Amino acid sequence: MNADDEQLLRGRVYGRDHDAPSPGPLPHQTYAALVGGPLDGLLLDITGWRPEEIDDGVALIPELERWLGGRALYDPRPDDPRPSGGLGVVCRFHSGDTP
């Protein structure tokens, strides 16, 4: 990933167009920060997720052409705090393997 790609992803919400008027987080939503892997720096909207859904982690489609066709696996680490309500960035999902 080059520096332009990294800058494009930082602070943006996964799935939102980088050209959108507001690609960043919204004040009334809950997010997990994606750490490592091809989606490092993005936020994932987890508003309304149940605790077991958060514990299960996610398999996301990378947004940059370099990783098209694969899935990026992200999970919370066992020792990371879990969200207990609230808004904004409340937890982190760390990258695992990318099959």
ROPALUM-304066 format. One record per residue: residue number from 0; residue in three letters; x, y, z negated of N, C-alpha, C in turn. Coordinates in pm, whole numbers, plus 50000, padded with zeros to 5 digits. Each point is the difference from the previous one (the first is absolute). Layout:
BEGIN
+-----+------+-------+-------+-------+-------+-------+-------+-------+-------+-------+
| seq | type |   n.X |   n.Y |   n.Z |  ca.X |  ca.Y |  ca.Z |   c.X |   c.Y |   c.Z |
+-----+------+-------+-------+-------+-------+-------+-------+-------+-------+-------+
| NUM |  Ala |     X |     Y |     Z |     X |     Y |     Z |     X |     Y |     Z |
...
+-----+------+-------+-------+-------+-------+-------+-------+-------+-------+-------+
//
This chain:
BEGIN
+-----+------+-------+-------+-------+-------+-------+-------+-------+-------+-------+
| seq | type |   n.X |   n.Y |   n.Z |  ca.X |  ca.Y |  ca.Z |   c.X |   c.Y |   c.Z |
+-----+------+-------+-------+-------+-------+-------+-------+-------+-------+-------+
|   0 |  Met | 50085 | 49883 | 50000 | 49915 | 50117 | 50000 | 50090 | 50123 | 50000 |
|   1 |  Asn | 49970 | 50094 | 50087 | 50083 | 50120 | 50004 | 49942 | 50107 | 49906 |
|   2 |  Ala | 50074 | 50108 | 49984 | 49962 | 50105 | 49906 | 49865 | 50062 | 50037 |
|   3 |  Asp | 49971 | 50014 | 50129 | 49872 | 50057 | 50042 | 49884 | 49909 | 49959 |
|   4 |  Asp | 50018 | 49868 | 50016 | 49896 | 49905 | 49960 | 49976 | 50008 | 49849 |
|   5 |  Glu | 50108 | 50005 | 49922 | 49988 | 50006 | 49855 | 49926 | 50126 | 49958 |
|   6 |  Gln | 50033 | 50113 | 50059 | 49933 | 50125 | 49966 | 49852 | 49994 | 50035 |
|   7 |  Leu | 49968 | 49936 | 50110 | 49862 | 49986 | 50045 | 49916 | 49925 | 49897 |
|   8 |  Leu | 50058 | 49899 | 49936 | 49925 | 49916 | 49908 | 49988 | 50059 | 49859 |
|   9 |  Arg | 50095 | 50072 | 49954 | 50004 | 50046 | 49861 | 49873 | 50075 | 49959 |
|  10 |  Gly | 49938 | 49954 | 49892 | 49886 | 50069 | 49942 | 49870 | 49989 | 50077 |
|  11 |  Arg | 50000 | 49921 | 50107 | 49879 | 49985 | 50081 | 49925 | 49876 | 49952 |
|  12 |  Val | 49871 | 50000 | 50017 | 49917 | 49887 | 49961 | 49996 | 49899 | 50113 |
|  13 |  Tyr | 50028 | 49873 | 49966 | 49997 | 49891 | 50099 | 49867 | 50001 | 50074 |
|  14 |  Gly | 50007 | 49991 | 50132 | 49880 | 49995 | 50083 | 49953 | 50136 | 50050 |
|  15 |  Arg | 50049 | 50107 | 49942 | 49964 | 50134 | 50048 | 50097 | 50043 | 50108 |
|  16 |  Asp | 49949 | 50064 | 50101 | 50082 | 50051 | 50110 | 50094 | 50108 | 49948 |
|  17 |  His | 50128 | 49990 | 50037 | 50096 | 50100 | 49955 | 49969 | 50139 | 50055 |
|  18 |  Asp | 49919 | 50007 | 50105 | 49961 | 50129 | 50057 | 49871 | 50054 | 49939 |
|  19 |  Ala | 49940 | 49926 | 49909 | 49875 | 50044 | 49937 | 50025 | 50130 | 49923 |
|  20 |  Pro | 49896 | 50082 | 49988 | 50018 | 50127 | 49927 | 50048 | 49979 | 49856 |
|  21 |  Ser | 49960 | 49890 | 49938 | 50042 | 49972 | 49862 | 50037 | 49852 | 49988 |
|  22 |  Pro | 50122 | 49961 | 50046 | 50038 | 49859 | 49994 | 50041 | 49953 | 49861 |
|  23 |  Gly | 50009 | 50095 | 49906 | 50044 | 49967 | 49865 | 49884 | 49956 | 49911 |
|  24 |  Pro | 50030 | 49981 | 49872 | 49899 | 49952 | 49907 | 49890 | 50103 | 49974 |
|  25 |  Leu | 49882 | 49950 | 49969 | 49887 | 50085 | 49965 | 49985 | 49999 | 49848 |
|  26 |  Pro | 49957 | 50110 | 49941 | 49997 | 50011 | 49854 | 49901 | 49905 | 49931 |
|  27 |  His | 49901 | 49951 | 50069 | 49897 | 49915 | 49938 | 50021 | 49851 | 50027 |
|  28 |  Gln | 50119 | 49960 | 50045 | 50030 | 49861 | 50033 | 50110 | 49947 | 49909 |
|  29 |  Thr | 50016 | 49866 | 50000 | 50102 | 49932 | 49922 | 50094 | 49929 | 50097 |
|  30 |  Tyr | 50131 | 50008 | 49974 | 50100 | 49948 | 50093 | 50106 | 49914 | 49932 |
|  31 |  Ala | 50055 | 49908 | 50078 | 50121 | 49927 | 49964 | 50110 | 50049 | 50093 |
|  32 |  Ala | 50116 | 50028 | 49945 | 50115 | 50039 | 50081 | 50065 | 49873 | 50055 |
|  33 |  Leu | 50026 | 49995 | 50130 | 50067 | 49885 | 50062 | 50151 | 50023 | 49992 |
|  34 |  Val | 50071 | 49901 | 49944 | 50143 | 50014 | 49973 | 50077 | 49893 | 50077 |
|  35 |  Gly | 50095 | 50043 | 50083 | 50081 | 49908 | 50079 | 49928 | 49955 | 50126 |
|  36 |  Gly | 50071 | 49924 | 50081 | 49941 | 49945 | 50122 | 49966 | 50106 | 50103 |
|  37 |  Pro | 49928 | 49960 | 50104 | 49973 | 50091 | 50112 | 49902 | 50112 | 49968 |
|  38 |  Leu | 49927 | 49990 | 49889 | 49902 | 50103 | 49966 | 50043 | 50082 | 49879 |
|  39 |  Asp | 50128 | 49993 | 49967 | 50054 | 50074 | 49886 | 49962 | 50147 | 50008 |
|  40 |  Gly | 49949 | 50053 | 49890 | 49965 | 50142 | 49994 | 49854 | 50029 | 50028 |
|  41 |  Leu | 49927 | 49903 | 50056 | 49857 | 50021 | 50024 | 49922 | 49976 | 49871 |
|  42 |  Leu | 49880 | 50053 | 49998 | 49907 | 49974 | 49891 | 49887 | 49912 | 50053 |
|  43 |  Leu | 49954 | 49907 | 49917 | 49890 | 49912 | 50037 | 49879 | 50037 | 49915 |
|  44 |  Asp | 49888 | 50030 | 50065 | 49878 | 50036 | 49928 | 49942 | 49874 | 49934 |
|  45 |  Ile | 49999 | 49998 | 49867 | 49945 | 49886 | 49926 | 49877 | 50042 | 49920 |
|  46 |  Thr | 49936 | 50106 | 50041 | 49880 | 50047 | 49933 | 49896 | 49889 | 49999 |
|  47 |  Gly | 49948 | 49968 | 49883 | 49895 | 49899 | 49987 | 50050 | 49857 | 49994 |
|  48 |  Trp | 50131 | 49978 | 50008 | 50052 | 49863 | 49993 | 49985 | 49946 | 49859 |
|  49 |  Arg | 49965 | 49874 | 49988 | 49994 | 49932 | 49871 | 50143 | 49962 | 49957 |
|  50 |  Pro | 50024 | 49982 | 49870 | 50135 | 49964 | 49954 | 50057 | 49876 | 50068 |
|  51 |  Glu | 49917 | 49899 | 50024 | 50050 | 49879 | 50065 | 50038 | 50025 | 50146 |
|  52 |  Glu | 49934 | 50094 | 50065 | 50039 | 50035 | 50137 | 50137 | 50068 | 50001 |
|  53 |  Ile | 50024 | 50084 | 49902 | 50131 | 50065 | 49989 | 50107 | 49896 | 49971 |
|  54 |  Asp | 49972 | 49907 | 49909 | 50097 | 49895 | 49966 | 50034 | 49911 | 50119 |
|  55 |  Asp | 49904 | 49981 | 50091 | 50022 | 49916 | 50119 | 50095 | 50064 | 50100 |
|  56 |  Gly | 50014 | 50132 | 49998 | 50084 | 50068 | 50098 | 49934 | 50003 | 50137 |
|  57 |  Val | 50076 | 50039 | 50101 | 49944 | 50018 | 50134 | 50098 | 49957 | 50108 |
|  58 |  Ala | 49946 | 49966 | 50116 | 50078 | 49977 | 50122 | 49954 | 50107 | 50099 |
|  59 |  Leu | 50088 | 50094 | 50030 | 49964 | 50114 | 50085 | 50071 | 49992 | 50134 |
|  60 |  Ile | 49937 | 50054 | 50100 | 50059 | 50007 | 50133 | 50091 | 50122 | 50005 |
|  61 |  Pro | 50129 | 49981 | 50026 | 50091 | 50116 | 50011 | 49956 | 50092 | 50114 |
|  62 |  Glu | 50022 | 50128 | 49979 | 49951 | 50099 | 50096 | 50103 | 50043 | 50104 |
|  63 |  Leu | 50125 | 49964 | 49982 | 50102 | 50039 | 50096 | 50027 | 49885 | 50097 |
|  64 |  Glu | 50027 | 50032 | 50124 | 50015 | 49901 | 50106 | 50104 | 49892 | 49968 |
|  65 |  Arg | 50100 | 50035 | 49925 | 50107 | 49904 | 49968 | 49946 | 49874 | 49933 |
|  66 |  Trp | 49892 | 50013 | 49923 | 49947 | 49886 | 49924 | 49863 | 49953 | 50050 |
|  67 |  Leu | 49956 | 50043 | 50114 | 49867 | 49962 | 50048 | 49987 | 49849 | 50012 |
|  68 |  Gly | 49884 | 49949 | 49962 | 49972 | 49858 | 50009 | 50022 | 49925 | 49871 |
|  69 |  Gly | 50069 | 50057 | 49905 | 50025 | 49934 | 49872 | 49912 | 50058 | 49891 |
|  70 |  Arg | 50022 | 49953 | 49881 | 49930 | 50052 | 49883 | 50105 | 50036 | 49895 |
|  71 |  Ala | 49979 | 50109 | 49933 | 50086 | 50040 | 49889 | 49927 | 49965 | 49871 |
|  72 |  Leu | 50063 | 49917 | 49917 | 49939 | 49955 | 49876 | 50043 | 50090 | 49886 |
|  73 |  Tyr | 49902 | 50047 | 49923 | 50026 | 50087 | 49886 | 49922 | 49949 | 49880 |
|  74 |  Asp | 50069 | 49997 | 49885 | 49940 | 49953 | 49875 | 50047 | 50088 | 49886 |
|  75 |  Pro | 49916 | 50011 | 49896 | 50051 | 50066 | 49879 | 50095 | 49904 | 49929 |
|  76 |  Arg | 50102 | 50050 | 49938 | 50090 | 49915 | 49922 | 49934 | 49969 | 49866 |
|  77 |  Pro | 50028 | 49883 | 49946 | 49935 | 49962 | 49873 | 50023 | 50100 | 49887 |
|  78 |  Asp | 50117 | 50066 | 49999 | 50030 | 50092 | 49891 | 49957 | 50144 | 50027 |
|  79 |  Asp | 49948 | 50028 | 50121 | 49951 | 50134 | 50030 | 49865 | 50023 | 49933 |
|  80 |  Pro | 49976 | 50122 | 49954 | 49869 | 50029 | 49940 | 49889 | 49987 | 50105 |
|  81 |  Arg | 49885 | 49955 | 49955 | 49883 | 49990 | 50087 | 49911 | 50123 | 49976 |
|  82 |  Pro | 49926 | 50039 | 50102 | 49913 | 50117 | 49983 | 49892 | 49972 | 49896 |
|  83 |  Ser | 49972 | 50101 | 49923 | 49892 | 49989 | 49902 | 49902 | 50114 | 50024 |
|  84 |  Gly | 49959 | 50011 | 50125 | 49914 | 50112 | 50038 | 50087 | 50116 | 50043 |
|  85 |  Gly | 49938 | 50107 | 50029 | 50074 | 50120 | 50036 | 50008 | 50018 | 50151 |
|  86 |  Leu | 50050 | 50115 | 50037 | 50012 | 50039 | 50139 | 50146 | 50030 | 50031 |
|  87 |  Gly | 50030 | 50009 | 50128 | 50136 | 50026 | 50042 | 50076 | 49869 | 50016 |
|  88 |  Val | 50133 | 50006 | 49994 | 50083 | 49881 | 50014 | 50009 | 49935 | 49862 |
|  89 |  Val | 49943 | 49880 | 49988 | 49989 | 49936 | 49869 | 50085 | 49874 | 49985 |
|  90 |  Cys | 50057 | 49950 | 50111 | 50085 | 49881 | 49991 | 50087 | 49991 | 50125 |
|  91 |  Arg | 50089 | 49900 | 50001 | 50088 | 49979 | 50114 | 49986 | 49856 | 50048 |
|  92 |  Phe | 50003 | 49983 | 50131 | 50005 | 49868 | 50064 | 50138 | 49989 | 50064 |
|  93 |  His | 50072 | 49892 | 49972 | 50135 | 49982 | 50051 | 49998 | 49903 | 50118 |
|  94 |  Ser | 50091 | 50022 | 50093 | 50008 | 49918 | 50119 | 50054 | 49862 | 49969 |
|  95 |  Gly | 49943 | 49901 | 50068 | 50051 | 49864 | 49994 | 50051 | 49963 | 50138 |
|  96 |  Asp | 49967 | 49882 | 50047 | 50042 | 49956 | 50133 | 49911 | 50061 | 50107 |
|  97 |  Thr | 50054 | 50009 | 50119 | 49923 | 50043 | 50115 | 50007 | 49890 | 50104 |
|  98 |  Pro | 49897 | 49911 | 50003 | 50004 | 49887 | 50095 | 49981 | 50046 | 50143 |
+-----+------+-------+-------+-------+-------+-------+-------+-------+-------+-------+
//
